[in-house]
Amino acid sequence: MAYAASTDLTARFDERVLKDLVSDDGTPVSDLSADDKITAALADASGVINSAVASPSSAYTTTELSALTGDDLAYLKRLVCSLAMGYLLGRRPEKYGDDYKNITEHANEAIELLRTGKHIFNTTNAKSAGYPEVDGLTVTQYSDLHLLPERVRNFYPDRQLPVGRGNIS
């Protein structure tokens, strides 16, 4: 299921350019809503979004994205339409050159920020997720305990502390 429709694409990009991009014979297409190339580009772009949220580090599910409303839905549609426009421009690079090349790059950067949690949509799970915290003693705290492994260093292996807490050697 695509997160955006052809009407969303025409609301964000010039309809004349879109009609030219999907034409194979040089005559602009009259009805974009029925064009297979538009549908395919939007589905491909939605697939990229789905792939990003399928990663273990993502804060979203496809169900949550389908339920977005308001500004969050508009932003998701913007990302999908930007990717789709980049795919459509790939059909006519000789005519449009690199004018729209940055569209796809910016959309991919935004998707990466969403995937990693640096930007979030307004969903309950994403807002309450937060960042993981490292808990446990630091190197200094272990040294202050003056345990047996610290007193006879050559006999015991180095203590492995959680990531970000240092190691005693």
MOURTA-V530274 format. One record per residue. N is the residue number from 1. RES is the residue in one letter. OMEGA is omega in whole degrees, -180 to 180 (999 if undefined). Layout:
# MOURTA-V530274
n=N res=RES omega=OMEGA
n=N res=RES omega=OMEGA
This chain:
# MOURTA-V530274
n=1 res=M omega=180
n=2 res=A omega=179
n=3 res=Y omega=180
n=4 res=A omega=179
n=5 res=A omega=-180
n=6 res=S omega=178
n=7 res=T omega=176
n=8 res=D omega=179
n=9 res=L omega=-180
n=10 res=T omega=177
n=11 res=A omega=-176
n=12 res=R omega=-179
n=13 res=F omega=-177
n=14 res=D omega=-178
n=15 res=E omega=179
n=16 res=R omega=179
n=17 res=V omega=179
n=18 res=L omega=179
n=19 res=K omega=177
n=20 res=D omega=-177
n=21 res=L omega=-177
n=22 res=V omega=179
n=23 res=S omega=178
n=24 res=D omega=-177
n=25 res=D omega=178
n=26 res=G omega=176
n=27 res=T omega=-179
n=28 res=P omega=179
n=29 res=V omega=-177
n=30 res=S omega=-176
n=31 res=D omega=-179
n=32 res=L omega=-177
n=33 res=S omega=-179
n=34 res=A omega=-175
n=35 res=D omega=-178
n=36 res=D omega=-178
n=37 res=K omega=176
n=38 res=I omega=180
n=39 res=T omega=-180
n=40 res=A omega=-180
n=41 res=A omega=179
n=42 res=L omega=178
n=43 res=A omega=177
n=44 res=D omega=-179
n=45 res=A omega=177
n=46 res=S omega=176
n=47 res=G omega=177
n=48 res=V omega=178
n=49 res=I omega=179
n=50 res=N omega=179
n=51 res=S omega=180
n=52 res=A omega=-179
n=53 res=V omega=177
n=54 res=A omega=-179
n=55 res=S omega=-178
n=56 res=P omega=-177
n=57 res=S omega=-177
n=58 res=S omega=180
n=59 res=A omega=-173
n=60 res=Y omega=169
n=61 res=T omega=179
n=62 res=T omega=177
n=63 res=T omega=178
n=64 res=E omega=179
n=65 res=L omega=179
n=66 res=S omega=-178
n=67 res=A omega=-179
n=68 res=L omega=178
n=69 res=T omega=173
n=70 res=G omega=-177
n=71 res=D omega=179
n=72 res=D omega=177
n=73 res=L omega=178
n=74 res=A omega=179
n=75 res=Y omega=177
n=76 res=L omega=178
n=77 res=K omega=178
n=78 res=R omega=179
n=79 res=L omega=-180
n=80 res=V omega=-179
n=81 res=C omega=178
n=82 res=S omega=177
n=83 res=L omega=-180
n=84 res=A omega=179
n=85 res=M omega=177
n=86 res=G omega=178
n=87 res=Y omega=179
n=88 res=L omega=178
n=89 res=L omega=176
n=90 res=G omega=177
n=91 res=R omega=-177
n=92 res=R omega=-178
n=93 res=P omega=-179
n=94 res=E omega=-178
n=95 res=K omega=-174
n=96 res=Y omega=176
n=97 res=G omega=-177
n=98 res=D omega=-177
n=99 res=D omega=-176
n=100 res=Y omega=-176
n=101 res=K omega=-178
n=102 res=N omega=-179
n=103 res=I omega=-178
n=104 res=T omega=180
n=105 res=E omega=179
n=106 res=H omega=178
n=107 res=A omega=179
n=108 res=N omega=177
n=109 res=E omega=179
n=110 res=A omega=178
n=111 res=I omega=179
n=112 res=E omega=177
n=113 res=L omega=176
n=114 res=L omega=-178
n=115 res=R omega=-177
n=116 res=T omega=178
n=117 res=G omega=178
n=118 res=K omega=169
n=119 res=H omega=180
n=120 res=I omega=169
n=121 res=F omega=-178
n=122 res=N omega=175
n=123 res=T omega=-177
n=124 res=T omega=-178
n=125 res=N omega=-178
n=126 res=A omega=-179
n=127 res=K omega=-177
n=128 res=S omega=-175
n=129 res=A omega=-178
n=130 res=G omega=179
n=131 res=Y omega=178
n=132 res=P omega=179
n=133 res=E omega=177
n=134 res=V omega=-178
n=135 res=D omega=179
n=136 res=G omega=-179
n=137 res=L omega=174
n=138 res=T omega=179
n=139 res=V omega=-179
n=140 res=T omega=-180
n=141 res=Q omega=176
n=142 res=Y omega=180
n=143 res=S omega=180
n=144 res=D omega=179
n=145 res=L omega=178
n=146 res=H omega=180
n=147 res=L omega=-177
n=148 res=L omega=-180
n=149 res=P omega=178
n=150 res=E omega=-179
n=151 res=R omega=179
n=152 res=V omega=-172
n=153 res=R omega=-176
n=154 res=N omega=-178
n=155 res=F omega=-178
n=156 res=Y omega=175
n=157 res=P omega=179
n=158 res=D omega=178
n=159 res=R omega=179
n=160 res=Q omega=179
n=161 res=L omega=177
n=162 res=P omega=-180
n=163 res=V omega=179
n=164 res=G omega=-179
n=165 res=R omega=179
n=166 res=G omega=177
n=167 res=N omega=177
n=168 res=I omega=178
n=169 res=S omega=999
